[in-house]
């Protein structure tokens, strides 16, 4: 009985916390990271990338990157200042 109450409380707490976190799925999708990148190497590697920060729309994402002279990219893997397997947003 105690383990059932503990499990229920834990699941309820985790699901409530997940709802509070702002999502950026509408910009790039659930599996990719929005990055502002300078150099694109055939869509496989993007060099000199920076995190786009908290963005909510595609237009805001593109505008944020344009301020620094970079392009808006959605990358599957972000490694330091590089992005791998990227597509233009």
WOHU-V219580 format. One record per backbone hydrogen bond with DSSP energy under -0.5 kcal/mol. CO is the residue of the C=O (numbers start at 1). NH is the residue of the N-H. E is the energy in kcal/mol with one decimal. If there is no record, write none. Layout:
BEGIN
co: [CO	CO]
nh: [NH	NH]
e: [E	E]
END
This chain:
BEGIN
co: [1	2	3	4	5	6	7	8	9	10	11	12	13	14	15	16	17	17	24	24	24	25	33	33	34	35	35	36	37	39	40	41	41	43	44	45	46	47	47	48	50	53	57	58	59	60	61	62	63	64	65	65	66	71	71	72	73	73	74	75	77	77	78	79	81	82	83	84	84	85	87]
nh: [5	6	7	8	9	10	11	12	13	14	15	16	17	18	19	20	20	21	27	28	29	29	35	75	52	37	73	50	71	47	42	44	45	86	85	41	83	38	39	38	36	55	61	62	63	64	65	66	67	68	68	70	69	37	73	89	35	75	87	33	79	84	80	82	49	79	46	76	77	76	74]
e: [-2.0	-2.4	-2.6	-2.5	-2.5	-2.4	-2.5	-2.4	-2.3	-2.4	-2.3	-1.9	-1.9	-1.8	-1.1	-0.7	-0.6	-0.9	-1.5	-1.3	-0.6	-0.6	-0.5	-2.6	-1.4	-0.6	-2.9	-2.0	-2.9	-2.3	-0.8	-2.0	-1.4	-1.3	-3.0	-3.1	-2.7	-1.4	-1.7	-0.6	-3.0	-0.7	-1.9	-2.5	-2.3	-2.4	-1.9	-2.1	-1.5	-0.5	-1.0	-2.4	-1.1	-2.4	-0.5	-2.5	-3.0	-0.6	-1.8	-3.1	-0.6	-3.3	-0.6	-2.3	-4.2	-2.8	-3.3	-0.8	-1.9	-1.9	-3.2]
END
